[in-house]
Amino acid sequence: MGLLAAVLLRALHFIYALVVLVCSFWNRFTLSHPLATRRRVPKHLALLLVADRHVPSQALDDCLLQSVINAVACCRAAGVDKLTVYEEHGAVLKNSQRIRELLIGEQPDEDSSESDIEYPLTPPPSDYSDSRPISPQHDFQTDMNTVSIHIVQHPRSRKTRNRKGVQRRRQEPSPKLVSLPSLTLCLASRSSAKPAIASVAQSLASRLNSRKGSNNKSRTLSLTVDMLDAALENDHHLSSPDFMILHPINPLDYNQTPLELHGYPPWHIRLTEIYHNRDQHRWTMSSWLGKSNKPPPLVPLDETIFNQALDEFATAEMRFGK
């Protein structure tokens, strides 16, 4: 009797494991639409693009720019408020003006769309005082080395043609209008990480030295997490993302490597969910044996990869504590 119960229990465990495995594969290979209903969508998404430097610069820039354009379109369709794109060597950052032109070029009505790019790279001290209850003496002048592009799309009417073929605009808005939400795009590189933290440390050291040289009785400087948050984070520039997608441009070179953040600002990812895209469908026998002489293909971020990442984020279990 005991043997029969053990066999039935093993069979039940096997059936349960098989059902879980089938459901897992089904969810992974069943593509979802960006507008699909998900129980959780990140408000701030970070995209970490990884690429080898041996790739020709023009091909690499084109692939990176295509990834940024695709990510912007997917984020606006899914309802993401902010997108931070990070590339270690600054290839995305140096093409910020070209990215802005590409984003505006996709919008047919210039009078119904706005896109603002912010220079210089350092936010004004007033931003900190408006968003956080920190006194002015705690504001640090920190150059975050980022570029922010604000993309705003207002509802617009569709264009129609009259019988003579002349294009004209309808006077009354159509009830079938689709307006994409606004998005803040932040471009960053390695210079936005450790150099920014070093700048804050230098500001603190300079302030402490000035106190020692003055007649101020308080020669110690109290440092809190809120002060560092005010110095290193800003809603209009670099801030903490809810979700990060790590996408290698050369998937064959990174399928066997462990997860690496390539210098992404460490202060901003304390509570960030990370999705590492590993393209398993591009393996070939020559790549396994290391005999392929062809350069690895460049794979930009597309809608399929983005949707898979959002599905993973929607089903992730998060426990932040108290």
Buried (B, 14 or more C-beta within 10 A) or exposed (E): EEEEEEEEEEEEEEEEEEEEEEEEEEEEEEEBEBEEEBEEBBEBBBBBBBBBEEBEEEEBBBBBBBBBBBBBBBBBBBBBBBBBBBBBBBBBBBBBEEBBEBBBEEBEEEEBBBBEBBEEBBBEBEBBBEBBEBEEEBBBEBBBBBBBBBBBBEEBBEEEEEEEEEEEEEEEEEEEEEEBBBBBBBBBBBBBBEBBBEBBEEBBEEBBEEBEEEEEEEEEEEEEEEBBBBBBBBBBBBBBBBBBBBBBBBBBBBBEEEEEBBBBBEBBBEEBBBBBBEBEEEEEEEBEEEEEEEEBEBBBBBBEBBBBBBBBBBEEEEEEEE
